[in-house]
Amino acid sequence: MRGFGKVVFKIDQVLEEKNISKNRLEKEANLQRTQLNSYCNNKVKRIDLTTLAKICYVLDCGIEDIMEYERS
């Protein structure tokens, strides 16, 4: 079976660049900490578009800033 690559979240990088804490993102985006950690640690099984929109809104960034596709 060939590898199709993977989608990788870069939320931690954006948080650091913008000097925003996970606590602030969690509160302002109204997310559960376990949910946020799943995205930050690339452990998400199913991506929720509303969650991505909340994260982008709070971080004032585009979707391409918080995730990328890596070809294998």
CORZISUL-V231567 format. One record per pair of residues at least 12 apart in sequence whose ideal C-beta (glycine too) atoms are under 8 Angstrom apart, sorted by the first residue. I is the first residue (numbers start at 1). J is the second residue. D is the distance in whole Angstrom. If there is no record, write none. Layout:
i:I j:J d:D
i:I j:J d:D
This chain:
i:3 j:72 d:4
i:4 j:72 d:7
i:5 j:69 d:6
i:5 j:70 d:5
i:5 j:71 d:4
i:5 j:72 d:5
i:6 j:69 d:8
i:6 j:70 d:6
i:6 j:72 d:7
i:7 j:47 d:8
i:7 j:67 d:6
i:7 j:68 d:7
i:7 j:69 d:6
i:7 j:70 d:8
i:8 j:42 d:6
i:8 j:67 d:7
i:8 j:68 d:6
i:8 j:69 d:8
i:8 j:70 d:5
i:9 j:39 d:5
i:9 j:40 d:6
i:9 j:42 d:5
i:9 j:44 d:7
i:9 j:66 d:6
i:9 j:67 d:5
i:10 j:65 d:7
i:10 j:66 d:6
i:10 j:67 d:6
i:10 j:68 d:6
i:11 j:25 d:8
i:11 j:36 d:8
i:11 j:39 d:6
i:11 j:40 d:5
i:11 j:55 d:7
i:11 j:59 d:8
i:11 j:66 d:5
i:12 j:40 d:5
i:14 j:59 d:5
i:14 j:61 d:6
i:14 j:65 d:6
i:14 j:66 d:6
i:15 j:59 d:7
i:18 j:59 d:6
i:18 j:60 d:8
i:18 j:61 d:8
i:20 j:58 d:8
i:20 j:59 d:7
i:22 j:36 d:6
i:22 j:37 d:8
i:22 j:40 d:7
i:24 j:58 d:8
i:25 j:55 d:7
i:25 j:58 d:6
i:25 j:59 d:7
i:28 j:58 d:5
i:29 j:51 d:8
i:29 j:54 d:4
i:29 j:55 d:6
i:29 j:57 d:7
i:29 j:58 d:5
i:30 j:54 d:7
i:31 j:51 d:7
i:31 j:54 d:7
i:31 j:55 d:8
i:35 j:51 d:7
i:39 j:51 d:7
i:39 j:55 d:7
i:52 j:66 d:7
i:52 j:67 d:8
